[in-house]
Amino acid sequence: MGSILWLYAHKMNKLKIRPKGDKAAQIRQRKFQLIQRFQFPEDLLPGSLSQQHLRCGKPTCHCAEGEGHPVWTLTFRADGKKHVQHIPKHLVDEVRKRVEAGREYQDALREVMAANAHLLVLARKQRLI
């Protein structure tokens, strides 16, 4: 099924087949805006950043009675495996920005691909392909 969609999308691009109408124009405009906005940044990070509170186990430490020491972790999947990386406090803001940027990029990419699928459906309905 995926190869059929690729073939239709490839034909639409190669032959410059473009569905007509307001809906198609809106989809193309939004797609163009997203493509222009999201160049491929080199420093994006996948996953999620979270804070946990852990107790160190020392009976005289303040964490023995409080909620614990704050610990930040970046959790992500790579090569089919889950990875958890401890993040030092001084890097938390930078890592957070890079994770948020990565999420925005992924969302924009999904929207561009959905726009391509919608344009394919419109082109099929208009019998352009």
N, C-alpha and C positions, 0 to 999 in steps of 0.2 A: 504494500500500500504506500509506504514512504517513497519508493522509487517512482510511482505514478505521480505523486504530488511534486516530486523534484522535476520530473519531465515536464509537467504543465508549467511550473514556475520558470523552468529554463526556457521553454518555448515563448512564454510571455515576455521574458527579458530579451531574448535573442531577436524575436520578431517585432518587438515594440508593440505588442498587443496590449492595449489599455482599455479596461472597461470604462464606460461613459456614465455621466450622471453626477448629481450632487454627492451621493454617498461615496462613490469611488474617488471623487475629488477630495472629499474630507479625509478619507483614509490615506490617500497619497500625501496630502499636506501634512498630516500628523506624522506619518512615517518619515518624511523628509526632515521635519523638525527634530525628531529623535535621532536620526542618523547624523545630522549636523551637530547636535548637542553632545552626543556621546562618542567622542573619538576613543580609541582603545588606550586607556591609561595603563601605565606599566606597574603601578603600585597598588592595585586593587587587592583586597583580601576577601576570601570566602568565609562563610561560617557566621558564628555569633560570638559576641563578647559578653561575658557574664561575670558577676561578682558573687562570691560566696564568702561565708565567714567560717573560719576554722579555729579550733582550739589547739594550742601547741602542746598541751599536756603537762606543762610546768605548773605545779600547784600554787606557786607564788605569783604567777603572771596575772595581769588584769583580765585576760581573756577567760580565766577559770570561772569567773562569775558573770561576765558580760556575754555579748553575742559572738565574740571571737575576733580573730585578726582578719581584716578584709584581704581576699585573694582574688585576683582577676585571671580569667582564663579565656583563651580563644579556642573554640571548638569548631572543627571543620572536617570534611571528608576529602581524602585524596587517595588515588590509586585503590579505590574500593574499601579504604580503611578509615575509621574514625580517629582523628588526632585531637589531643587536648594539649595546648601549649600555655604554660603560665606566663603572664604578662606583668613585667615590673610596673609599679605604680606610675613612674615617670613616663612610661610609654602608652598608658591607657588612652589618653586623648587622641594621640596620633593613630593608634590602632583602631579606635572607634570610628574616626573619620574615614579610614581606608575600608573598613567593613561596610559602613553606610554607603560609600561610593560604589563598592562592589555590588551591593544589593540594588542600588539605583540602576546600575549598568545592566544587571541581569533582568530587572523589570522592563527596562527600555527594550532590550533585545527580544524578550518574549512578546512585547507589544508590536515590534516591527514584524516578527514572524507571524503573529496573528493577523496583522494588516495584510501581509502577503497572502495568507489563506483566504481572507475576506475578498481580496481583489481577484483571486483565482475563482472563487464561487461566483462573483459578479460577472466575470468574463465568460464563465461556462453558461450562466443564465442568459447572457446576451449573445451566446453562440459565437464568441470571438475565437474560441479554441475548442 
